[in-house]
Amino acid sequence: MAKKKIQVELFRSPIATQPRHKLCVKGLGLSKIGQVRELEDTPAVRGMINKVSYMVRVVGE
């Protein structure tokens, strides 16, 4: 059975954010604005996306 994938894009800089939010962005594998990563759709990934929803957007599911 294939696992579901989700695409996440960083559209805002994490420079002036809380240290934990910077770690969430790093944990998602994002480092540059405009970068898109394809990740497995798990509760942990969804939680990180929800925490930094003001910096990332879900491009595709």
C-alpha positions as CSV (number, residue, x, y, z in Angstrom):
1,M,0.0,0.0,0.0
2,A,1.4,3.4,-1.0
3,K,1.7,6.0,1.6
4,K,0.0,9.4,1.0
5,K,2.3,12.3,0.2
6,I,1.8,16.0,0.8
7,Q,3.7,18.9,-0.8
8,V,4.7,21.8,1.4
9,E,6.1,25.2,0.3
10,L,7.9,27.8,2.4
11,F,6.6,31.2,1.4
12,R,7.7,33.4,4.3
13,S,11.1,33.8,6.0
14,P,11.6,32.2,9.5
15,I,14.2,34.8,10.5
16,A,12.1,36.8,13.1
17,T,10.2,33.8,14.5
18,Q,10.3,31.8,17.7
19,P,13.2,29.3,17.9
20,R,10.7,26.3,18.1
21,H,9.0,27.5,14.9
22,K,12.4,27.7,13.1
23,L,13.1,24.1,14.2
24,C,9.7,23.0,12.8
25,V,10.6,24.5,9.4
26,K,14.0,22.8,9.5
27,G,12.3,19.5,10.5
28,L,10.0,19.8,7.5
29,G,13.2,20.0,5.4
30,L,12.6,23.6,4.2
31,S,15.4,26.2,4.1
32,K,14.8,28.6,1.3
33,I,11.7,30.7,0.4
34,G,9.9,29.1,-2.5
35,Q,11.3,25.6,-1.8
36,V,8.8,22.7,-2.1
37,R,9.2,19.4,-0.3
38,E,7.2,16.2,-0.7
39,L,6.6,14.6,2.7
40,E,4.6,11.6,4.0
41,D,1.2,12.6,5.3
42,T,1.6,11.7,9.0
43,P,0.2,13.3,12.2
44,A,3.6,14.5,13.1
45,V,4.1,16.3,9.8
46,R,0.6,17.7,10.0
47,G,1.3,19.1,13.5
48,M,4.4,20.9,12.3
49,I,2.5,22.4,9.4
50,N,-0.2,23.6,11.7
51,K,2.3,25.2,14.1
52,V,4.0,27.2,11.3
53,S,1.0,27.6,9.1
54,Y,1.7,31.4,8.7
55,M,5.0,30.5,6.9
56,V,4.2,27.4,4.9
57,R,1.4,26.3,2.6
58,V,0.2,23.0,1.3
59,V,0.7,22.9,-2.4
60,G,-0.6,19.5,-3.3
61,E,-1.9,16.4,-1.5
